[in-house]
Amino acid sequence: MSKVSDRRTPWPELILLALGVAVGLTAGKLDYDGVGTVCAWVCAFSVVAVLVTLFLSPFGSALQMIAIGIGSVAAIYAIWWYQQHQNEPYIFSPVLVGYVGGGLALSGFITIVYRSITHPDRANSI
């Protein structure tokens, strides 16, 4: 297990959250519903990614790739499920799994990119 000092501070995720809120509010004022919906998903993914990053960032690239794979599958399934059941009144749906999956994939992706920029010699280590 890595040291606590290997943890990455989730600044990119927080910046994405701030951008998502700003663009979402602007889209709401300009009546761009599609952009507002995308911003809501980006904000939800970013919040989950901040929490996930705090726990997963010390681990190696192999775990980050697994997180990207599992998260992507969960997010794609949630979007597909939502498209199939748009007009049904579900309170707890598999779409909630999509939020976690999107955040998991985003965290893993940003961690790998961050490592390749800051530590090119360690970026490919498993």
C-alpha positions as protocol buffer text, in pm:
chain_id: "A"
residue {
  index: 1
  type: MET
  ca { x: 0 y: 0 z: 0 }
}
residue {
  index: 2
  type: SER
  ca { x: 119 y: 349 z: -80 }
}
residue {
  index: 3
  type: LYS
  ca { x: 193 y: 622 z: 168 }
}
residue {
  index: 4
  type: VAL
  ca { x: -61 y: 887 z: 253 }
}
residue {
  index: 5
  type: SER
  ca { x: 164 y: 1142 z: 82 }
}
residue {
  index: 6
  type: ASP
  ca { x: 87 y: 967 z: -250 }
}
residue {
  index: 7
  type: ARG
  ca { x: -274 y: 1081 z: -231 }
}
residue {
  index: 8
  type: ARG
  ca { x: -375 y: 1321 z: -502 }
}
residue {
  index: 9
  type: THR
  ca { x: -570 y: 1631 z: -408 }
}
residue {
  index: 10
  type: PRO
  ca { x: -887 y: 1633 z: -622 }
}
residue {
  index: 11
  type: TRP
  ca { x: -843 y: 1983 z: -768 }
}
residue {
  index: 12
  type: PRO
  ca { x: -932 y: 1883 z: -1128 }
}
residue {
  index: 13
  type: GLU
  ca { x: -1260 y: 1732 z: -1008 }
}
residue {
  index: 14
  type: LEU
  ca { x: -1344 y: 2043 z: -807 }
}
residue {
  index: 15
  type: ILE
  ca { x: -1268 y: 2263 z: -1108 }
}
residue {
  index: 16
  type: LEU
  ca { x: -1497 y: 2046 z: -1321 }
}
residue {
  index: 17
  type: LEU
  ca { x: -1767 y: 2085 z: -1058 }
}
residue {
  index: 18
  type: ALA
  ca { x: -1731 y: 2463 z: -1058 }
}
residue {
  index: 19
  type: LEU
  ca { x: -1737 y: 2476 z: -1439 }
}
residue {
  index: 20
  type: GLY
  ca { x: -2041 y: 2248 z: -1447 }
}
residue {
  index: 21
  type: VAL
  ca { x: -2229 y: 2472 z: -1204 }
}
residue {
  index: 22
  type: ALA
  ca { x: -2134 y: 2789 z: -1393 }
}
residue {
  index: 23
  type: VAL
  ca { x: -2224 y: 2652 z: -1737 }
}
residue {
  index: 24
  type: GLY
  ca { x: -2539 y: 2488 z: -1598 }
}
residue {
  index: 25
  type: LEU
  ca { x: -2663 y: 2814 z: -1447 }
}
residue {
  index: 26
  type: THR
  ca { x: -2587 y: 2998 z: -1769 }
}
residue {
  index: 27
  type: ALA
  ca { x: -2765 y: 2730 z: -1973 }
}
residue {
  index: 28
  type: GLY
  ca { x: -3067 y: 2759 z: -1743 }
}
residue {
  index: 29
  type: LYS
  ca { x: -3088 y: 3135 z: -1796 }
}
residue {
  index: 30
  type: LEU
  ca { x: -3057 y: 3091 z: -2174 }
}
residue {
  index: 31
  type: ASP
  ca { x: -3309 y: 2801 z: -2187 }
}
residue {
  index: 32
  type: TYR
  ca { x: -3059 y: 2547 z: -2319 }
}
residue {
  index: 33
  type: ASP
  ca { x: -3208 y: 2241 z: -2152 }
}
residue {
  index: 34
  type: GLY
  ca { x: -2975 y: 1987 z: -2314 }
}
residue {
  index: 35
  type: VAL
  ca { x: -2664 y: 2170 z: -2195 }
}
residue {
  index: 36
  type: GLY
  ca { x: -2815 y: 2201 z: -1848 }
}
residue {
  index: 37
  type: THR
  ca { x: -2876 y: 1826 z: -1836 }
}
residue {
  index: 38
  type: VAL
  ca { x: -2519 y: 1749 z: -1937 }
}
residue {
  index: 39
  type: CYS
  ca { x: -2392 y: 1993 z: -1674 }
}
residue {
  index: 40
  type: ALA
  ca { x: -2601 y: 1821 z: -1408 }
}
residue {
  index: 41
  type: TRP
  ca { x: -2441 y: 1486 z: -1497 }
}
residue {
  index: 42
  type: VAL
  ca { x: -2093 y: 1643 z: -1498 }
}
residue {
  index: 43
  type: CYS
  ca { x: -2156 y: 1795 z: -1156 }
}
residue {
  index: 44
  type: ALA
  ca { x: -2283 y: 1466 z: -1013 }
}
residue {
  index: 45
  type: PHE
  ca { x: -1986 y: 1276 z: -1157 }
}
residue {
  index: 46
  type: SER
  ca { x: -1746 y: 1537 z: -1021 }
}
residue {
  index: 47
  type: VAL
  ca { x: -1885 y: 1522 z: -667 }
}
residue {
  index: 48
  type: VAL
  ca { x: -1856 y: 1144 z: -661 }
}
residue {
  index: 49
  type: ALA
  ca { x: -1510 y: 1163 z: -819 }
}
residue {
  index: 50
  type: VAL
  ca { x: -1389 y: 1395 z: -542 }
}
residue {
  index: 51
  type: LEU
  ca { x: -1490 y: 1139 z: -280 }
}
residue {
  index: 52
  type: VAL
  ca { x: -1355 y: 841 z: -474 }
}
residue {
  index: 53
  type: THR
  ca { x: -1023 y: 1014 z: -546 }
}
residue {
  index: 54
  type: LEU
  ca { x: -952 y: 1054 z: -177 }
}
residue {
  index: 55
  type: PHE
  ca { x: -959 y: 675 z: -136 }
}
residue {
  index: 56
  type: LEU
  ca { x: -833 y: 539 z: -470 }
}
residue {
  index: 57
  type: SER
  ca { x: -560 y: 784 z: -570 }
}
residue {
  index: 58
  type: PRO
  ca { x: -279 y: 612 z: -371 }
}
residue {
  index: 59
  type: PHE
  ca { x: -328 y: 285 z: -559 }
}
residue {
  index: 60
  type: GLY
  ca { x: -153 y: 179 z: -877 }
}
residue {
  index: 61
  type: SER
  ca { x: -249 y: 222 z: -1239 }
}
residue {
  index: 62
  type: ALA
  ca { x: -397 y: -127 z: -1263 }
}
residue {
  index: 63
  type: LEU
  ca { x: -663 y: -43 z: -1005 }
}
residue {
  index: 64
  type: GLN
  ca { x: -727 y: 289 z: -1177 }
}
residue {
  index: 65
  type: MET
  ca { x: -788 y: 107 z: -1507 }
}
residue {
  index: 66
  type: ILE
  ca { x: -1024 y: -136 z: -1334 }
}
residue {
  index: 67
  type: ALA
  ca { x: -1209 y: 163 z: -1184 }
}
residue {
  index: 68
  type: ILE
  ca { x: -1239 y: 320 z: -1529 }
}
residue {
  index: 69
  type: GLY
  ca { x: -1376 y: -3 z: -1675 }
}
residue {
  index: 70
  type: ILE
  ca { x: -1628 y: -73 z: -1400 }
}
residue {
  index: 71
  type: GLY
  ca { x: -1733 y: 291 z: -1381 }
}
residue {
  index: 72
  type: SER
  ca { x: -1781 y: 322 z: -1756 }
}
residue {
  index: 73
  type: VAL
  ca { x: -1992 y: 8 z: -1775 }
}
residue {
  index: 74
  type: ALA
  ca { x: -2207 y: 128 z: -1484 }
}
residue {
  index: 75
  type: ALA
  ca { x: -2255 y: 474 z: -1636 }
}
residue {
  index: 76
  type: ILE
  ca { x: -2340 y: 339 z: -1982 }
}
residue {
  index: 77
  type: TYR
  ca { x: -2588 y: 92 z: -1832 }
}
residue {
  index: 78
  type: ALA
  ca { x: -2752 y: 369 z: -1630 }
}
residue {
  index: 79
  type: ILE
  ca { x: -2791 y: 591 z: -1935 }
}
residue {
  index: 80
  type: TRP
  ca { x: -2933 y: 301 z: -2135 }
}
residue {
  index: 81
  type: TRP
  ca { x: -3175 y: 213 z: -1853 }
}
residue {
  index: 82
  type: TYR
  ca { x: -3284 y: 575 z: -1823 }
}
residue {
  index: 83
  type: GLN
  ca { x: -3357 y: 592 z: -2197 }
}
residue {
  index: 84
  type: GLN
  ca { x: -3575 y: 281 z: -2170 }
}
residue {
  index: 85
  type: HIS
  ca { x: -3770 y: 403 z: -1863 }
}
residue {
  index: 86
  type: GLN
  ca { x: -3787 y: 782 z: -1903 }
}
residue {
  index: 87
  type: ASN
  ca { x: -4152 y: 832 z: -1823 }
}
residue {
  index: 88
  type: GLU
  ca { x: -4185 y: 582 z: -1539 }
}
residue {
  index: 89
  type: PRO
  ca { x: -4202 y: 707 z: -1179 }
}
residue {
  index: 90
  type: TYR
  ca { x: -3910 y: 521 z: -1021 }
}
residue {
  index: 91
  type: ILE
  ca { x: -3759 y: 679 z: -712 }
}
residue {
  index: 92
  type: PHE
  ca { x: -3461 y: 449 z: -668 }
}
residue {
  index: 93
  type: SER
  ca { x: -3340 y: 336 z: -1005 }
}
residue {
  index: 94
  type: PRO
  ca { x: -3023 y: 198 z: -1160 }
}
residue {
  index: 95
  type: VAL
  ca { x: -2949 y: 554 z: -1271 }
}
residue {
  index: 96
  type: LEU
  ca { x: -2809 y: 607 z: -920 }
}
residue {
  index: 97
  type: VAL
  ca { x: -2548 y: 343 z: -1004 }
}
residue {
  index: 98
  type: GLY
  ca { x: -2458 y: 555 z: -1305 }
}
residue {
  index: 99
  type: TYR
  ca { x: -2366 y: 851 z: -1088 }
}
residue {
  index: 100
  type: VAL
  ca { x: -2126 y: 637 z: -887 }
}
residue {
  index: 101
  type: GLY
  ca { x: -1993 y: 472 z: -1202 }
}
residue {
  index: 102
  type: GLY
  ca { x: -1934 y: 801 z: -1377 }
}
residue {
  index: 103
  type: GLY
  ca { x: -1751 y: 938 z: -1075 }
}
residue {
  index: 104
  type: LEU
  ca { x: -1542 y: 623 z: -1047 }
}
residue {
  index: 105
  type: ALA
  ca { x: -1443 y: 640 z: -1414 }
}
residue {
  index: 106
  type: LEU
  ca { x: -1371 y: 1012 z: -1395 }
}
residue {
  index: 107
  type: SER
  ca { x: -1152 y: 972 z: -1088 }
}
residue {
  index: 108
  type: GLY
  ca { x: -950 y: 690 z: -1242 }
}
residue {
  index: 109
  type: PHE
  ca { x: -906 y: 875 z: -1569 }
}
residue {
  index: 110
  type: ILE
  ca { x: -793 y: 1200 z: -1407 }
}
residue {
  index: 111
  type: THR
  ca { x: -555 y: 1013 z: -1173 }
}
residue {
  index: 112
  type: ILE
  ca { x: -387 y: 836 z: -1465 }
}
residue {
  index: 113
  type: VAL
  ca { x: -356 y: 1160 z: -1663 }
}
residue {
  index: 114
  type: TYR
  ca { x: -223 y: 1341 z: -1356 }
}
residue {
  index: 115
  type: ARG
  ca { x: 41 y: 1073 z: -1298 }
}
residue {
  index: 116
  type: SER
  ca { x: 150 y: 1075 z: -1661 }
}
residue {
  index: 117
  type: ILE
  ca { x: 207 y: 1451 z: -1637 }
}
residue {
  index: 118
  type: THR
  ca { x: 366 y: 1476 z: -1292 }
}
residue {
  index: 119
  type: HIS
  ca { x: 550 y: 1140 z: -1269 }
}
residue {
  index: 120
  type: PRO
  ca { x: 613 y: 1009 z: -1622 }
}
residue {
  index: 121
  type: ASP
  ca { x: 848 y: 742 z: -1486 }
}
residue {
  index: 122
  type: ARG
  ca { x: 578 y: 599 z: -1252 }
}
residue {
  index: 123
  type: ALA
  ca { x: 277 y: 643 z: -1481 }
}
residue {
  index: 124
  type: ASN
  ca { x: 288 y: 291 z: -1623 }
}
residue {
  index: 125
  type: SER
  ca { x: 375 y: 110 z: -1303 }
}
residue {
  index: 126
  type: ILE
  ca { x: 123 y: -148 z: -1192 }
}
